[in-house]
């Protein structure tokens, strides 16, 4: 069957997943890597991807494309999400990547992103019965899928992400209590307008904010996906981290074990997003998935090849 690679180009980071099918039909991870490039930096203000953000992100895509070739992937799919959906100059980025490495970036709609994220999340969890809510929060948007067991029923994307909330509401360093309250209120309004509500039996969270907060909970000096996958973040865990990040400057946050230095400035916004989601869904905790869009798309690539 060979190996398949997915490059996921998000508002905050670029991720690479390379997988291969095993004898029992499951997909084994060959490589799962990420680079924080901030493609969506300043996008809300200008409507454009800035030249430096474009260059950083295109370079990361080209490096990951070369790495996939080194690992003998016979298919590489590159997809762009919220930043590229929103930017007026996204075509320039697509052309820059094509010129740099030959990769064709496909910009996918929010509903497709949500569907693939749901597929990826379920691939790493035991079979679930009852109502399930899966969300994937990134730098520019949060994708939601509500389903019954393995069947998605409702999926949508909301333009609320950690970079966007940070740039709009959390500008002081350290932040003020008023800024945190305003950020949380804005997040709540946007999620209410989008229809984020219900009482699912299980809430599953994905994305860099979720996995980073799980790593911080475990005081993880070195990230271990085996510990993160299937772990739990309670409402109390989330609110304790909101308090810890609020009390520190961005520089001070970088010293927190488990927190990627590149996420130090946006992690508080991400934590506020999680807090609002748990409150709106009446959930005492969420289950952490280390998987996401890239795993869901990889599954589809293998199914298409099979």
N, C-alpha and C positions, 0 to 999 in steps of 0.2 A: 504493500500500500504506500510505503514511503512516508515522508514527514511533511507536515503542513505548518505554515507560519502565518500568524496574524499580527499586524501592526495596528494598534489602536491609538489614534491621534486625538487626545482630549484637550480641554481648555487649560489644564494644569500640568499634565504629564503625557508622555508618549510611552506606550507599553509594547513589549514584544512577547508573544507566546509561540513556542515551537513544541509541537507534540507529535507523537507517533502512536499508532494503534498496536495494542498488545494482542497476544494470542486469545485472550478471553473477550476481546472486543472493546475494552475500555481504552481511553486515551491517556498515555503516560506523558508526563511533562519532561521534555528535553531541556528547555530553558524557559524561564519566566522572569523577565527583567523590565525595569522601568527607568525613565529619566525625567526629572522635573524640568520642563522647558517654558512653562507659562505662555503658551500660545495665545491665551485669552487676555493677557495683560493689557489693561486700558481699553478693552473692546467696548465696554458699556459706554465709555465717555466719548469715543471717537467713531465707533461703528466700523473700525478698521483693525486689522492685525498689524502691529507695528513692525518695522523692518528688522529690529533686533530679535523680537520674539519669533518672527518668521524664519530668520536665519538659524536661530538655536534649534527650532523644532524641525526644520528641513534637514539639518545636519544630523539630528538624532534619528530621524526616519532613515536617512541614507546609511548611517552606521548600523542600525538594526537590520536593514535590508541586506547589507554585506554579511552580517553575522548569520542571518538565516541561510544565506548561500553557503557559508562555511560549514554549517550544520547539515547541508545537503537537503534542504527543504525543496520538494518538487513543486510546491505552490506557495505563493506569498500573497496574502490579501491585506491591503492597507485601507483602513476606513477612518473617516473623520466624523466628529460629532459636533457638539454645540458651537464651539468657536467657529468652525468652518461653515456651519449652517447659517450663522448670524452675520459674519463679516462680509462687507461689500467687496473686499478684495481677495476672497478665498480662492478664486481661479488663479490668481498670481501664485499663491502657495502651491496649488496643485501642479502648476507648470514648473515651479522651482524644484519640487521633489522629482518630477519626471526627468528634468535635466540633470539632477544630481545623481540619480541611481536607476532611472527607468521605471520606477514603481508608479502605478496608476492609483491615485487616491480616490476612493469612492466616498462621497459625503452622504451619510445615511440619515433618514428622517428620525425624529425623536421616538416615534412608535416602534420603528424597527430596532433602534438601540435598546429600548425597553424589552422587546421580545427576546433579543439575543442575550441580554443580561439575565433574564428569567431562565432561559434555557441553560446558561452557564451555571447559575446558582443551583438549580435543581440537580445538575450533573454531579455536584459534590456533596449532596445531602441524602440521607435515607429517604425512601419513598414517604411522601407526606399525604395524609388524608385531611379533609376539612379545608376551611378557607385559609389561604396563604397570601401574605402581602410581601412582595420583594421590592426593595428599592436600591438604586445605585446612584449615590451622590458624587458628583464630580466638581470641577472648578466652575463650570458655567451653568449646569443644569442638574436636575435630579429626575431620574426615570422611575416610574412606578408600574408594577404589574400586580394585579389582584387576580388570584386564580383559585380553582378548586382542585386540590391535588396537583397533578401534572398538567392540568388544562388551564391556560390563561383565559380569563374572562374579560378583563378590562385592562388596558394599558395606555399610558400617557406620559408626557414629559412636561416638566415645569421648569421655567427659566430661573431657577434658584440654585446657586452653587457657592462653594466656599470662597473662590476668588471674587465673584460678583458681590457677595455680601460683605466681604472684607473691604473692598474698594468703596462701596456705597455707604457703609454704616460704621465700620470699626477702624477709624483712622488714627486715633490717639495711641500713644505707646508709653505706658500701658493704657489700655482702654478704660473708659469710665463706665460706671454702672448704668448711666443713662444711655450710652451707646449700645451696650449689650441689650438693654430692654427694648430699644428702638429696633435693633436688628432682629430680635426674636419676634417682635410684633409684626414687622414687615414679612418675615418668613411665614408666620402664621396666616396672615392675610392672603398671601399668594397661594399657599397650600389650600386654604379654605375655598378660594375662588376656583381652584383646579379640581376640587372634589376629593381631596385627601381625607377620607373619613371611613369609619367602619370599625368592626371588632373582630379582626382575624384571629384564628387560633394560633398562628405563628407568624412572626415578622422576621424577615431575613434582610440583613443589610450588607451591601457590597461597596467597593470603592476605596480609594486611598485613605479617606478620613476614617472610615469604619475600621479598616485593618490597622491603621496607625494607632487609633485609640485603644484597640485591643492589645497592641504591643506595649503601649504605655501602661495599661492595667497590669500586664504581666512583668513590667520592668525589664523588657527584653533588650539586652545590649546588642544582640544579633538576631535579626528577624528569622523566625522559624515558622514556615507556613503550616507545618503539621500541628503546631500548638494553636495557631490562629483559627484554622478551619474548624467550624463548628463550635467555637467558644462563644461565650455569652457576655453581652454588655447590658447591665441593668440600668434603670433610670437613675439610681443612686450613683453608679459608676460615671454616667454621662455628666451628671450635675457636679460631681466632685471634680471632674476634669475641667468643666467650664469655670469653676471657681479658681482652680489652679492656674489656668491660662490667663484668666482675667487679672490675677494678682501679679503677673510677671510681664516684663518687657519681652519683645520678640527675641532679643539676645539671650535673656535668661531662660526662655522656653527651650532654646536649643540645647541646653544642658540636661533636659529631662530624658531619662533612659527610655528608649523605645520610640522617641519622636524623631522622625527624619528632620534634619536641620532645614531642608528646603521647604518643609511644610509648617515651620514654626509660625509664620505670619498669618496663615489661613486656617490653622487647626481650630481656633476658637469659633470661627464662623461655622465650620463643619460640625463642631460639637453642638452648637445652637440648632442647626438643622436637624440633627438626630434627636435632640430633646423635643422639638416641636412635633416631629413625626411620631415619636412614642406617645406623646400626650394626645395627639389627634386620633391615634388608633387605639387608645386605651390599653396600651401594652406595657407591662412592667419591665420588659427586657426585649432585646433582639438577639437573634443568632447571627454570628459573623460568618460570611462566606469570603474566602480568599479568591474565589473565582468571579468571573464577570463576563462582559461582552466578548472579550477575546476568546474565552473558552467556549462560549456559545457558538461563535462563528466558526471556530475550529471544528466543532462537532458537525456543523453543516457542511464544511469542506470535505470531511471524511465521508459523510453520508452521500454527498454528490459523487465522490470518487468510487463509492462502493456499490 
